[in-house]
Amino acid sequence: MGEAAMVAGKQPKILRWFVLWVVLTALGLLWLPISLLVMGTSHVGGYGQIPVANTARFEVEQGEEFGLRTGVDTLIDCEVRPEAGEARSFSIMDHRHSRRGGYDGVVQPAWFNGAATVTCEQEAVVDLPKVFTRDSVLRNISYVLMSAGAACLLFGVFRLWQRGRRIKRASPATF
């Protein structure tokens, strides 16, 4: 690039693409550990969660998903008794130490509308529908940003390869 392009106040085109590539790749690559940290601790903090010492009360609308989980390695029994509707029993166990991934507990669509009381043998947690909504939003943002980071990385490699070919073509052949 000549001095005329720099005098006019414009950056060379390759520099603009390179800066854009670096920024987007950095954002995409930095999002991976951040999203893993956020998603790994998504059940911490009490947002949309109700602790169950022995008994707790919660409200959901019919069809919304709620979850029951525990932090103990033994199977515990819980009973969900809605104000209007049939009571149901669930057996839950913490699976953090196994190879099974996903949600540690039971996810159930609400068969009732309104308030319900949950009773468990030991300490447990009721996850309300907003926990699952938040987790799916975080997961979707992670996928988009990681994909953007990978696309920027591939684009940058392609642009560098293209520039290398252009420089090779422009230089005189020496034998």
C-alpha positions as CSV (number, residue, x, y, z in Angstrom):
1,M,0.0,0.0,0.0
2,G,1.4,3.4,-0.9
3,E,1.7,6.5,1.1
4,A,-1.1,8.1,-0.9
5,A,-3.6,5.8,0.8
6,M,-2.3,6.6,4.2
7,V,-2.2,10.4,3.5
8,A,-5.9,10.4,2.5
9,G,-6.8,9.1,6.0
10,K,-7.9,5.7,4.9
11,Q,-6.6,2.5,6.3
12,P,-5.5,-0.2,3.9
13,K,-8.4,-2.6,3.2
14,I,-6.5,-5.6,4.5
15,L,-5.9,-3.9,7.8
16,R,-9.6,-3.2,8.3
17,W,-10.5,-6.8,7.6
18,F,-7.7,-8.0,9.9
19,V,-8.8,-5.8,12.8
20,L,-12.4,-6.9,12.3
21,W,-11.3,-10.6,12.2
22,V,-9.2,-10.1,15.4
23,V,-12.1,-8.5,17.3
24,L,-14.7,-11.0,16.3
25,T,-12.4,-14.0,16.8
26,A,-11.5,-12.7,20.3
27,L,-15.1,-12.3,21.2
28,G,-16.0,-15.8,19.8
29,L,-13.1,-17.5,21.6
30,L,-13.5,-15.6,24.9
31,W,-17.2,-16.5,24.9
32,L,-16.4,-20.2,25.2
33,P,-15.0,-20.2,28.7
34,I,-17.4,-17.6,29.8
35,S,-20.4,-19.5,28.5
36,L,-19.1,-22.8,30.0
37,L,-18.7,-21.0,33.4
38,V,-22.1,-19.5,33.3
39,M,-23.9,-22.6,32.1
40,G,-21.9,-24.8,34.6
41,T,-23.1,-22.6,37.5
42,S,-26.6,-21.9,36.1
43,H,-28.3,-23.7,39.0
44,V,-26.5,-21.6,41.6
45,G,-27.8,-18.3,42.9
46,G,-31.5,-19.0,43.5
47,Y,-32.8,-17.4,40.3
48,G,-36.1,-19.3,39.7
49,Q,-35.3,-21.9,42.3
50,I,-37.1,-22.9,45.5
51,P,-35.2,-24.9,48.1
52,V,-37.1,-27.7,49.7
53,A,-36.0,-28.4,53.3
54,N,-38.9,-30.8,53.9
55,T,-41.8,-29.0,52.3
56,A,-42.1,-26.0,49.9
57,R,-44.8,-24.3,47.9
58,F,-44.5,-23.2,44.3
59,E,-46.8,-22.1,41.4
60,V,-46.7,-22.9,37.7
61,E,-49.1,-22.8,34.8
62,Q,-50.4,-26.0,33.2
63,G,-47.9,-27.3,30.6
64,E,-44.9,-25.4,31.9
65,E,-41.9,-27.5,32.8
66,F,-40.5,-27.6,36.3
67,G,-37.7,-29.6,37.7
68,L,-36.9,-31.5,40.9
69,R,-33.3,-32.1,41.8
70,T,-31.1,-32.9,44.8
71,G,-27.5,-32.7,45.8
72,V,-27.2,-36.1,47.5
73,D,-26.0,-39.3,45.9
74,T,-28.8,-41.4,47.2
75,L,-32.3,-41.9,45.7
76,I,-34.9,-39.7,47.5
77,D,-38.6,-39.6,47.1
78,C,-40.6,-36.5,46.6
79,E,-44.3,-35.9,46.3
80,V,-45.9,-33.0,44.4
81,R,-49.4,-32.3,45.7
82,P,-51.3,-29.5,43.7
83,E,-54.1,-27.6,45.3
84,A,-56.3,-28.8,42.4
85,G,-55.4,-32.1,40.9
86,E,-53.8,-35.4,41.6
87,A,-50.6,-35.9,43.7
88,R,-47.6,-37.5,42.0
89,S,-44.5,-39.1,43.4
90,F,-41.0,-38.8,41.9
91,S,-37.7,-40.4,42.8
92,I,-34.7,-38.2,42.2
93,M,-30.9,-38.6,42.5
94,D,-27.9,-36.4,41.8
95,H,-26.0,-37.8,38.7
96,R,-23.0,-35.4,38.8
97,H,-20.5,-38.2,39.5
98,S,-21.7,-40.4,36.6
99,R,-21.0,-40.0,32.9
100,R,-24.6,-39.0,32.1
101,G,-25.0,-35.4,31.0
102,G,-27.9,-33.1,31.0
103,Y,-30.2,-32.1,33.9
104,D,-29.6,-33.7,37.2
105,G,-33.1,-34.6,38.4
106,V,-36.6,-34.9,37.0
107,V,-38.1,-32.5,34.5
108,Q,-41.9,-32.7,34.4
109,P,-44.5,-30.6,32.6
110,A,-47.1,-29.3,35.0
111,W,-50.3,-31.4,35.0
112,F,-52.0,-28.8,37.1
113,N,-52.5,-25.0,37.1
114,G,-51.6,-22.9,40.1
115,A,-50.0,-23.7,43.4
116,A,-48.6,-27.0,44.6
117,T,-46.7,-28.3,47.6
118,V,-43.7,-30.5,47.2
119,T,-42.5,-32.7,50.1
120,C,-39.2,-34.5,50.0
121,E,-37.4,-37.0,52.3
122,Q,-34.2,-34.9,52.2
123,E,-33.1,-31.5,50.9
124,A,-34.0,-30.8,47.3
125,V,-34.7,-27.9,44.9
126,V,-37.6,-27.1,42.7
127,D,-36.5,-25.4,39.4
128,L,-39.2,-23.1,38.0
129,P,-39.8,-22.6,34.3
130,K,-37.6,-19.5,34.1
131,V,-34.5,-21.6,34.9
132,F,-35.0,-23.6,31.8
133,T,-35.7,-20.5,29.7
134,R,-32.5,-18.8,30.9
135,D,-30.5,-21.9,30.3
136,S,-31.8,-22.3,26.7
137,V,-31.1,-18.6,26.0
138,L,-27.5,-18.9,27.3
139,R,-27.0,-22.1,25.2
140,N,-28.3,-20.4,22.0
141,I,-26.1,-17.3,22.5
142,S,-23.1,-19.6,23.1
143,Y,-23.7,-21.5,19.9
144,V,-24.1,-18.3,17.9
145,L,-21.0,-16.6,19.2
146,M,-18.8,-19.8,19.0
147,S,-20.0,-20.3,15.4
148,A,-19.2,-16.6,14.6
149,G,-15.7,-17.1,16.2
150,A,-15.0,-20.2,14.1
151,A,-16.3,-18.4,10.9
152,C,-14.0,-15.4,11.6
153,L,-11.1,-17.7,12.2
154,L,-11.7,-19.5,8.9
155,F,-12.2,-16.2,7.1
156,G,-8.9,-14.9,8.5
157,V,-7.0,-18.0,7.4
158,F,-8.5,-17.7,4.0
159,R,-7.6,-14.0,3.7
160,L,-4.0,-14.7,4.8
161,W,-3.7,-17.5,2.3
162,Q,-5.2,-15.3,-0.4
163,R,-2.7,-12.5,0.5
164,G,0.2,-15.0,0.4
165,R,-0.8,-16.1,-3.1
166,R,-1.0,-12.5,-4.2
167,I,2.5,-11.7,-2.8
168,K,3.9,-14.8,-4.3
169,R,2.5,-13.9,-7.7
170,A,3.8,-10.3,-7.6
171,S,7.4,-11.2,-6.7
172,P,9.7,-12.0,-9.5
173,A,10.8,-15.7,-9.8
174,T,14.4,-16.3,-8.8
175,F,16.3,-19.4,-9.8
